[in-house]
């Protein structure tokens, strides 16, 4: 989570905050939550800053407004960049966390961060995620001292949310441009388009960078339905079931085939030789520097 770090001189004055996100829908890249806050006494001046919903602005204008707000001593900001791997892990875990809950937690994390800096927040405006009234109640129960306004299209209605929208959007755009591709052993290009599932360029990129066993590079959100569609018909991996868990559930008859049945060898000496030499290992593991464990 990033912010302008310093507690502003006006922190003890009653303040308002706007929160918005960027990158909720794309199949690749991070989702970014951004907030902007200022003294309530400065609220009337926000209109003169020409903030607007970031989706209605060209990239050059967003960048210009972002740099301007960073120089404004009457404004504070912070962002929470949620890695695509984190999104996938939470949404595909045994105890799943859906995207709405991830979004709520990110927004509440930003509020807590600014409060912990000593900023006297009394009002907060948010673009809704899910039912507006239920979301408002959830926020009010967590932060009872703050008045919350949760609305659809809040980024178009409230300048403080428009500013947060610009912070989130510019941060995500820069993150994608500067994204460090970890799979250095792969032939990966960056011509992935907008990242939205319906974008032909994004679709072509997904097809080009699909691995029959390991799926997609870590830039991609595996939890998106688009990925499931692309991976149909690829190699199916069967994992050896845990004996204790299986016997406890009384479902031994449903145990999956052991990995050895699929050509995986368990010879410790041979495994150590491969691991030490690096030969014979899939470049997927080599690129990520994943080591083989023989003891747990």
Residue pairs with C-beta under 8 A, 6 or more apart in sequence:
1 78
1 79
1 80
1 81
1 109
1 110
1 113
2 78
2 79
2 81
2 171
3 76
3 77
3 78
3 79
3 113
3 114
3 117
4 70
4 76
4 77
4 78
7 117
7 118
7 119
8 73
8 74
8 76
8 119
9 73
10 38
10 39
10 74
11 117
11 118
11 119
11 120
12 118
12 120
13 39
13 40
13 41
13 120
14 39
14 40
14 120
14 122
14 123
15 37
15 38
15 39
15 40
15 119
15 120
15 121
15 122
15 123
16 37
16 38
16 40
16 43
16 121
16 122
16 123
16 124
16 125
16 160
17 35
17 36
17 37
17 111
17 114
17 121
17 123
17 124
17 125
17 160
17 164
18 35
18 36
18 37
18 124
18 125
18 126
18 154
18 158
18 159
18 160
18 161
18 162
18 163
18 164
19 33
19 34
19 35
19 107
19 110
19 111
19 124
19 125
19 126
19 127
19 161
19 164
20 33
20 34
20 54
20 126
20 127
20 154
20 155
20 161
20 162
20 164
20 165
20 168
21 31
21 32
21 33
21 34
21 103
21 106
21 127
21 129
21 168
22 31
22 32
22 34
22 54
22 165
22 168
22 169
22 171
22 172
22 173
23 29
23 30
23 31
23 32
23 168
23 172
23 195
24 31
24 99
24 103
25 196
25 197
26 194
26 195
26 196
26 197
26 202
26 221
27 195
27 196
27 197
27 202
27 206
27 220
27 221
27 224
27 226
27 227
28 84
28 192
28 195
28 202
28 219
28 220
28 221
29 84
29 172
29 175
29 176
29 179
29 195
29 219
30 81
30 82
30 83
30 84
30 87
30 172
30 175
31 82
31 87
31 102
31 103
31 106
31 172
32 79
32 80
32 81
32 82
32 168
32 169
32 171
32 172
32 175
33 79
33 80
33 82
33 103
33 106
33 107
33 109
33 110
33 168
34 77
34 78
34 79
34 80
34 110
34 164
34 165
34 166
34 167
34 168
34 169
34 171
35 77
35 78
35 79
35 107
35 110
35 111
35 114
35 164
35 167
36 69
36 75
36 76
36 77
36 160
36 163
36 164
36 167
37 75
37 76
37 77
37 114
37 119
37 121
37 160
38 46
38 74
38 75
38 76
38 160
39 74
40 122
40 123
42 74
42 75
43 159
43 160
45 74
46 159
46 160
46 163
47 159
49 65
49 68
49 69
49 72
49 159
49 163
50 65
51 65
51 69
51 159
51 162
51 163
51 165
51 166
52 156
52 162
53 153
53 155
53 156
53 162
53 165
54 62
54 155
54 162
54 165
54 166
54 168
54 169
54 170
55 155
55 165
55 169
56 156
57 65
57 166
59 173
62 166
62 169
62 170
62 173
63 170
65 163
65 166
66 166
66 167
66 170
69 75
69 77
69 163
69 166
69 167
70 77
75 163
76 114
76 119
77 163
77 164
77 167
78 110
78 113
78 114
79 110
79 167
79 168
79 171
80 106
80 109
80 110
81 171
81 172
81 175
82 102
82 106
84 218
84 219
84 220
84 221
85 218
87 99
87 102
87 221
87 223
88 221
88 222
88 223
90 96
90 97
90 102
91 97
91 98
91 99
91 102
91 223
92 222
92 223
100 129
100 130
103 129
104 129
104 135
104 138
107 126
107 129
107 139
108 139
108 142
108 143
111 121
111 124
111 139
111 143
111 146
114 121
115 121
115 143
121 143
121 145
121 146
122 145
122 146
122 147
123 146
123 147
123 148
123 149
124 139
124 143
124 146
124 147
124 148
124 149
125 148
125 149
125 150
125 151
125 154
125 158
125 160
125 161
126 135
126 139
126 148
126 149
126 150
126 151
126 154
126 161
127 150
127 151
127 152
127 153
127 154
127 155
127 161
127 165
128 135
128 150
128 151
128 152
128 154
129 135
132 150
132 151
132 152
133 150
135 150
136 148
136 149
136 150
139 146
139 148
139 150
140 146
140 148
149 158
151 157
151 158
154 161
155 161
155 162
155 164
155 165
156 162
176 195
179 190
179 219
181 188
181 190
181 217
181 219
182 217
182 218
182 287
182 288
183 217
183 218
183 284
183 287
183 288
184 287
185 283
185 284
185 286
185 287
186 209
186 217
186 283
186 284
186 287
188 209
188 217
189 205
189 208
191 201
191 205
192 201
192 202
192 205
192 219
193 199
193 200
193 201
193 202
193 205
194 201
194 202
195 202
196 202
197 203
197 224
197 225
197 226
206 216
206 220
206 226
206 227
206 230
207 230
209 216
209 217
209 220
210 216
210 230
210 231
210 234
211 284
212 234
212 235
213 234
213 235
213 237
213 282
213 284
214 282
214 284
215 222
215 227
215 231
215 234
216 222
216 227
216 230
220 227
221 227
238 256
238 257
238 259
238 262
239 256
239 259
240 256
240 257
240 258
240 259
241 255
241 256
246 252
246 254
246 255
260 266
265 271
268 294
271 292
271 294
272 294
274 280
274 281
274 292
275 281
275 291
275 292
278 286
